[in-house]
Amino acid sequence: MKTVPFWTEDYPRPATLPVSDLPAQVDVAIIGSGYTGLNAAIVLCQAGATVAVLDQATIGWGASSRNGGMLNPGLKAEQPLLFKRYGPQMGRALWAWSQAAIDHVEALVAREQLACDFGRHGQAVLAYKPSHFAHFKEEIAWFARELGYHDQVLVGADALQQEIGSASYYGALIDPNAAGLHPAKYVFGLATVAGRLGAKLVENAAVVQLRREKNRFQLTTTQGVLHATEVCVATNGYTTNLAPTIRRGVFSAGSYIITTEPLSPALQATLSPHGRMFYDSKHFLNYFRLTPDGRMLFGGRHNLSAQLDLRESAHLLQKRMIEVFPSLADVPISHSWTGKLGLTFDLMPHSGRTVGDRMHGVYYAYGYAGHGVAVASLVGKELGEVILGRRVENIFARLPQRRYFFTPYERFYLPFVSAWFRFLDLVA
């Protein structure tokens, strides 16, 4: 078993990726080379702006090459809660935006001919308890009534074998509009497009200091100094205290994944007849799918720490995977890895521009909470349009954004949050 991400083992960073030395000056400096930063860079370069995309490691090294490759409708916060919190009009706008995010990735993949195994195979949300399936019935009625959304389908336990080769669940809620892709192929494809358009892709250039000058910013990196008219922080779960206002809004949590060795076509067809993206209804949920080469990818978390031992994590995830799929008991695990999610206290993406402090005027986006493949992509595109002046703001900039002085100290409060989630999984 290798303790590295399967995706970049399967599709390593291309040697032909057009990386650059650190330029002296650009119109826009983007910190972070994942889906957010690269989508923004593409829009900016298409408009003729000079752009540098900086990464502390290699292009796409973070969550953009470490996730499950799922594009799910909706946001982390549930739709009825969004209606209560922001009102029906904004709730409907947020739902439409989340659908548009998947459409954006599909259109971009088609336009740029990105060979990243994109496919609309749908998702199945699996009821972990009978009460959860009863909630699904209420949810599907709510979506039809409040959103006019009739695409979801309920599947009871008696027909569940048509969707998944497992007897561990009490039914499923199917949404055919979800999609999947190969994360590494997607992020390296985005980087190739951005580089072709003129973006300077600068690797191993950690930004250690960001300073506001009169009409521009000075970024001190491990590769030297860069001056930029505008700065965009697109680091999500890897955000540091570079701009304190931004850091006070986002905290990181670990998510862990294993993959098996490739499965026989017959076993694949039994376990996942339609190639769905799966996740269950627990608070500490598991998510899983077949990879394009026929492995079972199985992810989740045991607490919110990003520091778990990868071999211990693999053991725990394999144990749960076998509970779901007993037929995988003798299948070897090929890879075990982790990545950091970016979370906010309202479980919503945050995007905008800082105001009123020494870092006034820094653009940012973060807080995708495990929905980042689609959400980060469209947020990045729209953030680029905001910087260009083509768009007044992203939809999430219209919403209140909670920031707290204690947010950067997640190592102290996440153990208590983890204990609460484990309790809820026992009783709810």
C-alpha positions as CSV (number, residue, x, y, z in Angstrom):
1,M,0.0,0.0,0.0
2,K,1.3,3.4,-1.0
3,T,0.7,6.4,1.3
4,V,0.4,8.9,-1.6
5,P,-2.7,10.0,-3.6
6,F,-3.9,7.5,-6.1
7,W,-4.9,10.2,-8.6
8,T,-1.4,11.6,-9.1
9,E,0.1,8.1,-9.1
10,D,-2.3,7.2,-11.9
11,Y,-1.7,10.5,-13.7
12,P,1.4,12.3,-12.6
13,R,2.1,16.0,-13.0
14,P,2.9,16.3,-16.8
15,A,6.5,17.1,-17.5
16,T,5.3,19.4,-20.2
17,L,3.3,21.6,-17.8
18,P,4.3,25.2,-18.7
19,V,5.8,26.3,-15.4
20,S,7.7,29.6,-15.1
21,D,10.1,31.5,-13.0
22,L,8.7,34.2,-10.7
23,P,8.0,37.3,-12.7
24,A,8.8,40.7,-11.2
25,Q,5.3,42.2,-11.7
26,V,1.9,41.2,-12.8
27,D,-1.6,42.6,-12.9
28,V,-3.0,39.7,-10.7
29,A,-1.1,37.4,-8.3
30,I,-3.2,34.3,-7.4
31,I,-2.0,32.4,-4.4
32,G,-3.0,28.7,-4.8
33,S,-3.0,26.6,-7.9
34,G,-6.2,24.5,-7.4
35,Y,-9.5,24.7,-9.1
36,T,-10.3,28.2,-7.8
37,G,-7.0,29.8,-8.8
38,L,-6.8,28.2,-12.2
39,N,-10.3,28.9,-13.2
40,A,-9.8,32.6,-12.2
41,A,-6.5,32.6,-14.1
42,I,-8.1,31.3,-17.3
43,V,-10.8,34.1,-17.3
44,L,-8.2,36.8,-16.5
45,C,-5.7,35.7,-19.2
46,Q,-8.5,35.5,-21.8
47,A,-9.1,39.2,-21.0
48,G,-5.5,40.1,-21.5
49,A,-4.4,40.5,-17.9
50,T,-0.9,39.4,-16.8
51,V,-1.3,36.7,-14.1
52,A,1.0,34.7,-11.8
53,V,-0.3,31.5,-10.1
54,L,1.8,30.7,-7.1
55,D,1.9,27.4,-5.2
56,Q,3.9,26.5,-2.1
57,A,4.5,23.1,-3.7
58,T,3.8,21.9,-7.2
59,I,0.8,22.9,-9.3
60,G,-2.4,21.2,-8.0
61,W,-0.6,19.6,-5.1
62,G,-3.4,20.3,-2.5
63,A,-7.0,19.2,-2.3
64,S,-7.6,19.6,-6.1
65,S,-5.6,16.4,-6.7
66,R,-6.6,14.6,-3.5
67,N,-10.4,14.7,-3.5
68,G,-12.9,12.0,-4.5
69,G,-13.7,13.6,-7.9
70,M,-17.4,14.1,-7.2
71,L,-19.6,17.0,-8.5
72,N,-22.7,16.9,-6.4
73,P,-25.8,19.2,-6.7
74,G,-26.3,21.6,-3.8
75,L,-24.0,23.0,-1.1
76,K,-22.9,21.5,2.2
77,A,-25.6,23.4,4.1
78,E,-29.0,21.7,3.3
79,Q,-31.5,23.6,1.1
80,P,-34.3,23.9,3.7
81,L,-31.8,25.5,6.1
82,L,-30.7,27.9,3.4
83,F,-34.4,28.9,2.9
84,K,-34.8,29.6,6.6
85,R,-31.5,31.4,6.9
86,Y,-31.5,33.6,3.8
87,G,-35.1,33.5,2.5
88,P,-36.7,31.6,-0.4
89,Q,-35.5,33.9,-3.1
90,M,-31.8,33.6,-2.1
91,G,-32.3,29.9,-1.3
92,R,-33.6,29.3,-4.9
93,A,-30.7,31.3,-6.3
94,L,-28.1,29.3,-4.3
95,W,-29.7,26.0,-5.6
96,A,-29.6,27.3,-9.2
97,W,-26.0,28.4,-8.7
98,S,-24.9,25.0,-7.5
99,Q,-26.5,23.4,-10.6
100,A,-24.7,25.9,-12.8
101,A,-21.4,25.0,-11.1
102,I,-21.6,21.4,-12.5
103,D,-22.7,22.8,-15.9
104,H,-19.7,25.1,-15.9
105,V,-17.2,22.2,-15.4
106,E,-19.0,20.1,-18.0
107,A,-18.9,23.0,-20.5
108,L,-15.2,23.9,-19.7
109,V,-14.2,20.2,-20.1
110,A,-15.9,20.0,-23.5
111,R,-14.6,23.4,-24.7
112,E,-11.0,22.8,-23.8
113,Q,-11.2,19.1,-24.6
114,L,-9.9,18.1,-21.1
115,A,-9.5,14.3,-21.0
116,C,-10.4,14.0,-17.3
117,D,-13.0,11.2,-17.4
118,F,-16.0,13.5,-16.8
119,G,-19.3,11.8,-16.7
120,R,-22.8,12.5,-15.5
121,H,-23.4,9.2,-13.7
122,G,-25.6,10.6,-10.9
123,Q,-25.3,10.2,-7.2
124,A,-27.0,8.0,-4.6
125,V,-27.4,9.3,-1.1
126,L,-27.7,6.3,1.1
127,A,-29.9,6.1,4.2
128,Y,-27.7,4.9,7.2
129,K,-30.8,4.5,9.4
130,P,-34.5,3.9,8.7
131,S,-35.3,7.4,10.0
132,H,-32.9,8.8,7.5
133,F,-34.9,7.3,4.7
134,A,-38.1,8.8,6.1
135,H,-36.3,12.1,6.0
136,F,-35.5,11.5,2.3
137,K,-39.2,11.2,1.6
138,E,-39.8,14.6,3.2
139,E,-36.8,16.0,1.3
140,I,-37.9,14.9,-2.2
141,A,-41.4,16.4,-1.6
142,W,-39.8,19.7,-0.4
143,F,-37.6,19.9,-3.4
144,A,-40.5,19.4,-5.7
145,R,-42.7,21.9,-3.9
146,E,-40.2,24.7,-3.2
147,L,-37.7,24.4,-6.1
148,G,-39.8,22.7,-8.8
149,Y,-37.1,20.1,-8.9
150,H,-38.4,16.7,-9.9
151,D,-35.3,14.9,-10.9
152,Q,-34.7,13.0,-7.7
153,V,-35.9,9.4,-7.3
154,L,-36.4,7.4,-4.1
155,V,-35.3,3.8,-4.0
156,G,-36.4,1.7,-1.1
157,A,-34.4,-1.0,0.6
158,D,-36.3,-3.7,-1.4
159,A,-34.9,-2.3,-4.7
160,L,-31.6,-1.0,-3.5
161,Q,-29.6,-3.8,-5.3
162,Q,-30.4,-2.1,-8.5
163,E,-28.2,0.8,-7.3
164,I,-25.6,-0.7,-5.0
165,G,-24.3,-4.2,-4.2
166,S,-24.7,-3.7,-0.5
167,A,-27.2,-4.7,2.2
168,S,-26.0,-2.0,4.6
169,Y,-28.5,0.7,3.9
170,Y,-32.2,1.4,4.2
171,G,-32.8,3.1,0.9
172,A,-31.4,5.8,-1.3
173,L,-32.1,9.2,-2.8
174,I,-30.9,9.3,-6.5
175,D,-30.0,12.5,-8.3
176,P,-29.0,11.9,-11.9
177,N,-27.4,15.3,-12.4
178,A,-24.3,14.6,-10.2
179,A,-21.1,13.9,-12.0
180,G,-17.6,12.5,-11.5
181,L,-14.1,13.1,-13.0
182,H,-10.5,12.3,-12.5
183,P,-9.2,15.2,-10.2
184,A,-5.6,15.1,-11.2
185,K,-6.4,15.1,-15.0
186,Y,-8.8,18.0,-14.4
187,V,-6.4,20.2,-12.4
188,F,-3.4,19.6,-14.7
189,G,-5.7,20.2,-17.7
190,L,-6.8,23.5,-16.2
191,A,-3.1,24.4,-15.6
192,T,-2.2,23.6,-19.2
193,V,-5.0,25.8,-20.5
194,A,-4.0,28.7,-18.1
195,G,-0.3,28.3,-19.1
196,R,-1.2,28.3,-22.8
197,L,-3.1,31.6,-22.3
198,G,-0.1,33.2,-20.7
199,A,-0.4,32.6,-17.0
200,K,2.9,32.3,-15.2
201,L,2.7,29.0,-13.2
202,V,5.2,29.3,-10.4
203,E,5.9,26.2,-8.3
204,N,7.7,26.0,-4.9
205,A,6.9,29.7,-4.3
206,A,5.3,29.8,-0.9
207,V,4.2,33.4,0.0
208,V,5.8,34.2,3.3
209,Q,4.7,37.9,3.5
210,L,2.0,40.0,1.8
211,R,2.3,43.7,2.1
212,R,0.0,46.4,0.9
213,E,1.8,49.3,-0.8
214,K,0.1,52.5,-2.1
215,N,-1.4,51.2,-5.3
216,R,-0.2,47.6,-5.4
217,F,0.8,44.6,-3.3
218,Q,4.3,43.2,-2.6
219,L,4.5,39.4,-2.2
220,T,7.6,38.0,-0.7
221,T,8.0,34.4,-1.7
222,T,10.6,31.6,-1.3
223,Q,11.5,32.3,-4.9
224,G,11.8,36.1,-4.5
225,V,9.6,39.2,-4.6
226,L,6.6,39.8,-6.8
227,H,4.6,43.0,-7.2
228,A,0.9,42.8,-8.2
229,T,-1.9,45.3,-8.7
230,E,-4.4,42.8,-7.4
231,V,-4.0,39.6,-5.2
232,C,-6.4,36.7,-4.9
233,V,-6.1,34.1,-2.1
234,A,-7.4,30.8,-3.3
235,T,-6.0,28.3,-0.8
236,N,-9.2,27.0,0.9
237,G,-8.2,24.4,3.5
238,Y,-4.5,25.3,3.2
239,T,-5.0,29.0,4.1
240,T,-2.4,30.5,6.4
241,N,-2.3,33.7,8.4
242,L,-0.9,35.7,5.5
243,A,-4.0,37.8,5.5
244,P,-5.5,37.6,9.1
245,T,-9.0,38.7,8.1
246,I,-9.2,35.9,5.6
247,R,-7.8,33.3,8.0
248,R,-10.4,34.2,10.6
249,G,-13.1,32.9,8.3
250,V,-11.9,29.5,7.4
251,F,-10.5,26.4,9.2
252,S,-9.2,23.1,7.9
253,A,-10.2,19.5,8.6
254,G,-8.8,16.3,7.3
255,S,-10.5,13.9,4.9
256,Y,-9.1,10.5,4.1
257,I,-9.3,8.1,1.2
258,I,-8.3,4.6,0.3
259,T,-8.4,2.8,-3.0
260,T,-8.4,-0.9,-3.7
261,E,-6.5,-2.7,-6.5
262,P,-8.6,-2.8,-9.7
263,L,-11.7,-5.0,-9.5
264,S,-13.0,-7.3,-12.2
265,P,-15.7,-5.9,-14.5
266,A,-18.2,-8.3,-13.1
267,L,-17.6,-7.2,-9.5
268,Q,-17.7,-3.5,-10.5
269,A,-21.1,-4.1,-12.2
270,T,-22.3,-5.7,-9.0
271,L,-21.1,-3.1,-6.6
272,S,-22.1,-0.1,-8.6
273,P,-24.4,-1.0,-11.5
274,H,-24.7,2.7,-12.8
275,G,-21.3,4.1,-11.7
276,R,-22.9,6.4,-9.2
277,M,-21.2,8.8,-6.8
278,F,-22.2,7.5,-3.3
279,Y,-22.3,9.0,0.1
280,D,-24.2,8.1,3.2
281,S,-26.4,10.1,5.6
282,K,-24.1,10.0,8.7
283,H,-22.6,13.2,10.1
284,F,-19.2,11.5,9.8
285,L,-20.2,10.3,6.4
286,N,-18.5,7.9,4.0
287,Y,-18.3,8.7,0.3
288,F,-17.2,6.2,-2.3
289,R,-17.2,5.5,-6.1
290,L,-15.5,3.4,-8.7
291,T,-12.5,5.1,-10.3
292,P,-12.2,5.2,-14.0
293,D,-9.8,2.2,-14.0
294,G,-12.2,0.1,-11.8
295,R,-11.0,0.5,-8.2
296,M,-13.2,1.1,-5.3
297,L,-12.4,4.5,-3.8
298,F,-13.7,4.8,-0.2
299,G,-13.3,8.0,1.8
300,G,-14.4,9.7,5.0
301,R,-13.0,10.7,8.3
302,H,-12.8,9.3,11.9
303,N,-12.5,12.8,13.4
304,L,-11.7,16.2,12.0
305,S,-8.0,16.0,12.4
306,A,-5.7,16.4,9.4
307,Q,-2.9,14.5,11.2
308,L,-4.1,10.9,11.4
309,D,-1.6,8.1,10.6
310,L,-2.3,7.0,7.0
311,R,-1.9,3.3,7.8
312,E,-4.2,3.5,10.8
313,S,-6.6,5.5,8.7
314,A,-6.5,2.9,5.9
315,H,-7.3,0.1,8.4
316,L,-10.3,2.0,9.8
317,L,-11.6,2.9,6.3
318,Q,-11.1,-0.7,5.0
319,K,-13.0,-2.0,8.0
320,R,-16.0,0.2,7.2
321,M,-15.7,-0.5,3.4
322,I,-16.0,-4.2,4.1
323,E,-19.0,-3.6,6.3
324,V,-20.6,-1.9,3.3
325,F,-19.1,-4.3,0.7
326,P,-18.3,-7.7,2.2
327,S,-17.1,-9.0,-1.2
328,L,-14.1,-6.6,-0.9
329,A,-12.8,-8.4,2.2
330,D,-9.9,-10.0,0.4
331,V,-9.1,-7.2,-2.1
332,P,-5.8,-5.4,-1.3
333,I,-5.7,-1.7,-0.6
334,S,-3.4,0.1,-3.1
335,H,-3.3,3.7,-1.8
336,S,-4.1,5.7,1.4
337,W,-3.9,9.5,1.5
338,T,-5.4,12.6,3.0
339,G,-6.1,16.2,2.1
340,K,-7.5,19.3,3.8
341,L,-11.1,20.5,3.5
342,G,-11.8,24.2,3.9
343,L,-14.7,24.8,6.3
344,T,-16.6,27.8,7.5
345,F,-18.8,28.0,10.6
346,D,-21.9,28.5,8.5
347,L,-20.9,25.7,6.2
348,M,-21.1,28.1,3.2
349,P,-18.5,29.1,0.7
350,H,-17.2,32.6,1.3
351,S,-15.9,34.9,-1.4
352,G,-15.2,38.6,-1.7
353,R,-12.6,41.3,-1.0
354,T,-11.2,42.3,2.3
355,V,-12.0,45.8,3.6
356,G,-10.9,48.0,6.4
357,D,-7.5,46.6,7.5
358,R,-3.9,46.6,6.5
359,M,-4.7,44.0,3.8
360,H,-7.5,46.0,2.3
361,G,-8.5,44.9,-1.2
362,V,-7.4,41.2,-1.2
363,Y,-9.8,39.0,-3.1
364,Y,-10.5,35.5,-1.6
365,A,-12.6,32.4,-1.9
366,Y,-12.8,29.4,0.4
367,G,-15.0,27.1,2.4
368,Y,-16.2,24.5,-0.1
369,A,-16.7,21.8,2.6
370,G,-16.1,18.8,0.4
371,H,-18.1,20.2,-2.6
372,G,-15.1,21.9,-4.1
373,V,-14.8,20.3,-7.5
374,A,-17.8,22.1,-9.0
375,V,-18.1,24.9,-6.5
376,A,-14.5,26.0,-6.5
377,S,-14.5,25.9,-10.3
378,L,-17.4,28.3,-10.7
379,V,-16.3,30.5,-7.8
380,G,-12.9,30.9,-9.4
381,K,-14.4,31.8,-12.8
382,E,-16.7,34.4,-11.2
383,L,-13.9,35.8,-9.0
384,G,-11.9,36.4,-12.2
385,E,-14.8,38.2,-13.6
386,V,-15.1,40.4,-10.5
387,I,-11.5,41.3,-10.7
388,L,-12.0,42.3,-14.3
389,G,-15.0,44.4,-13.4
390,R,-17.3,42.3,-15.5
391,R,-19.3,41.2,-12.4
392,V,-20.2,43.2,-9.3
393,E,-19.7,40.3,-6.9
394,N,-20.1,36.5,-6.5
395,I,-23.4,35.3,-5.0
396,F,-21.6,34.3,-1.8
397,A,-20.3,37.9,-1.2
398,R,-23.9,39.0,-0.7
399,L,-24.2,36.7,2.4
400,P,-23.0,37.4,5.9
401,Q,-19.6,35.8,6.5
402,R,-18.8,34.8,10.1
403,R,-15.2,35.4,11.3
404,Y,-13.9,34.8,14.7
405,F,-10.6,35.5,16.5
406,F,-10.3,31.8,17.5
407,T,-10.8,30.3,14.0
408,P,-7.0,29.7,13.4
409,Y,-6.8,27.5,16.5
410,E,-8.8,24.6,15.2
411,R,-6.5,22.1,16.9
412,F,-8.1,23.1,20.2
413,Y,-11.8,23.1,19.3
414,L,-12.1,20.4,16.6
415,P,-11.8,17.5,19.0
416,F,-15.0,18.7,20.7
417,V,-16.8,19.1,17.4
418,S,-15.7,15.6,16.5
419,A,-17.1,14.2,19.7
420,W,-20.4,16.0,19.1
421,F,-20.7,14.5,15.6
422,R,-20.0,11.0,16.8
423,F,-22.7,11.5,19.4
424,L,-25.2,12.6,16.8
425,D,-24.4,9.6,14.6
426,L,-25.3,7.4,17.6
427,V,-28.6,9.1,18.5
428,A,-29.9,10.8,15.3
